Amino acid sequence: LEVSLYPNPVKDILNVTAATEIKSVEIYNLQGQKVKMSSQKQVSVSDLAKGIYFVKSQDINNAISTQKIVKE
């Protein structure tokens, strides 16, 4: 699954784009705890602490992509 996450580093809103329709976006901290879940292409991360997070995106075909982001 080809997913673009921008901006990175992110302050408030994380944009998620992919060639296929995104079904879910989950954000995990470095301890592996899920801290956010969304089905939108724009995810508000303003309430997250500064640091590194992993973003797991799943499309309607159940393909999964995991990428790293930095929260400012």
C-alpha positions in Angstrom: 0.0 0.0 0.0 1.5 3.4 -1.1 0.5 6.0 1.5 1.7 9.6 1.7 1.7 11.3 5.1 2.3 15.0 5.2 3.4 17.3 6.7 6.1 15.4 8.5 7.0 16.7 11.1 3.4 17.5 11.9 2.0 20.1 14.3 -1.9 19.9 14.1 -3.3 18.1 11.1 -1.9 15.0 9.5 -3.0 14.4 5.9 -3.2 10.8 4.6 -3.3 10.2 0.9 -3.3 6.9 -1.1 -4.3 5.6 -4.5 -7.0 3.5 -3.0 -9.6 4.5 -0.4 -8.4 4.5 3.1 -10.5 2.5 5.6 -8.7 3.3 8.8 -5.8 5.3 10.2 -4.3 4.3 13.6 -1.5 6.1 15.4 0.7 4.3 17.9 3.3 5.6 20.3 6.8 4.1 20.7 5.5 1.7 23.4 3.0 0.2 20.9 -0.1 1.8 22.5 -2.8 3.0 20.1 -3.3 6.7 20.8 -5.5 7.7 17.9 -7.9 6.1 15.5 -9.7 7.7 12.5 -11.4 6.8 9.2 -10.7 10.4 7.9 -8.0 11.5 5.5 -7.2 14.3 7.9 -6.3 13.4 11.4 -6.0 15.9 14.2 -2.8 15.2 16.2 -2.8 18.5 18.2 -3.5 16.7 21.4 -0.6 14.3 21.1 2.7 14.9 22.9 5.8 15.8 21.0 7.7 12.8 19.8 7.8 9.9 17.3 4.7 7.9 16.3 3.9 5.1 14.0 0.9 5.5 11.6 -0.8 2.3 10.4 -3.0 2.9 7.4 -5.4 0.3 6.0 -7.3 0.5 2.7 -10.5 -1.0 1.6 -8.6 -4.0 0.2 -7.1 -4.6 3.6 -3.6 -3.6 2.5 -1.6 -2.1 5.3 1.2 0.5 5.4 3.1 1.5 8.6 5.1 4.7 8.5 6.9 6.9 11.1 6.0 10.5 11.8 7.4 13.2 14.1 5.0 15.3 16.1 6.3 18.8 16.9 
